[in-house]
Amino acid sequence: MAKLIAVEKAGILEAGNYPATCVWIADLGIQNKNFTDKDKGIKVNKDVREVLFAWELPTEMIEIEDKVTKEKKMMPRVVSKTYTLSLNTKSTLRGDLDSWLGKEIKDKEYDLFERIQKTGQVQITHSEGESKEGNKKTYCNVEAVTMVTKGLTVAEPVTDIVTFAFDPDEIETEIAKLEKLPKWIRKKIYASKTWLQVVGTEPPEIVEDDDEPEAASTTPVNQVNDNDRATETEKLLDTLGNCKDAAILPNLLAQFGMKTLADCNVALIKRIREKVEAAIKAETEAKTTTKEEAVV
């Protein structure tokens, strides 16, 4: 089966707010974690149930390549956040859900899968830490999730929509969904104590390779120079000259949450051009069909 891989590493995603759509919600099961007890000032080891949310950022693109066909295409970045599975009023999950919904959850239970494919805005912040090799590294974090700004349209997601739960009654169906998730998420699920408890068998092995994008998928975006932007803008304007829909550019800019082309990075300009080309193709096909019907 063909798979898509990143062909180059991009610069770190700037801190700020981004329009987003929730594309993955995955039950990570029971994970063994180390915590720092802030009151006692000591480290505590305990088992906690965790859930992962991931959002597609339609305005932040990266070039990827099909490993088999070598075909390159632009795809949106995906950012994620892991939560303790708790609706406690002081929990991070509860805080993000309330701000995302724009209202306080009143019920003691809430079906998290109701948030799949729901739009919002994610706030990205930076923190300093160390890499596995012990080097200093800047990490991107999903600090908060809020409602979409009024009047802002978020583009339809192109990332596979996936929900996963350790449901004993439908576990085979749920396991089949995992192939659509990145390896780093699957590894967490396989390593959970819940896997053996619910599935009852050893998890499948994951073959390590260099093609898997880094777990920190919060590290976009292609850094481009002014010449690249100018070239892609010129290509887009030439393409627009062949499109009969005069409103297509402002409509696409609004779809991606942008006001002008100057607000777009080069990857997004490419994606807009691809959509214009698709519209031109649709116009041509419609015209051909009309002529054929007239002849008949």
Beta strands, then each sheet from edge to edge (+ up, - down):
strand 1: 4-6
strand 2: 16-37
strand 3: 42-66
strand 4: 72-84
strand 5: 119-130
strand 6: 136-146
strand 7: 162-164
sheet 1: 1+ 3- 2+ 5- 6+
sheet 2: 1+ 3- 4+
sheet 3: 1+ 3- 2+ 7+
end
